[in-house]
Amino acid sequence: MKNGRITITVKDVMRITGKSTRPAQRIITNIKREHKKARFQPVTIGEFCAYLKIDRQEVGPLD
């Protein structure tokens, strides 16, 4: 099994949700607020999936 990334970027959010840049940035910001993360701390795929209430398998590989 290949080890992929565990963090998600704004571009990943854009690809998965179909949203443009600014709404995707807001999703990342909201997740960071919810988890009390600093600006420099990354968001994990698990946190993203939990926030949007989707299965991890639906996201697919990010690389």
N, C-alpha and C positions, 0 to 999 in steps of 0.2 A: 504494500500500500504506500502510495506517495504521500509525503507530508506536505500539505498545502499551507497557505497562509491561515492564520487564525484571526487576523484583524481585517476590518473592512474600511474601505476608503469612500470618499464622496463619489468617485467615478463608479465604484461597484454599486452604490445605492442608486445612482442614476440608471445604470443598466438593469438592475433588478426591478425597480419600481416604475421606470419610464418617466420619471420626473426630471425637470431641468436642474441646473446647478444649484440655485439658491434654495429651492425646496428640499433638495437632497442634503444640503448643508444644515438646514434646520432640523432635519431628522437626526443627524449625527449630534447636533448641539443638544437636542431634547434628550437623547439617550445619555449623553454625558451628564446632563443636569440630574436626570433620574438616578444615576449611579454615583452622583457626587464625585465626578472625575474632573481633574484639572484639564486645561486646554491641550496640554501636550500628551496626555494619556490616550492611547488608542481605544477604539471601540471594537469589541470582539464580534465575530459572526453570531455567536450564541446570544449576546445582548441584543443585537440587531433583530434576530429572528424572534426573540421573546417580545421585543417592543412592537413588532408588526404582527405578532401572533401567527407566524408561519413556521412550517417544519423546515429543519435544516436541509433535508433532502431536496426540497423545492428550490432552494437557492442554487444548488449545483456547484461545480468547481469554479473557483474565482480566478485561477491562473490560466 
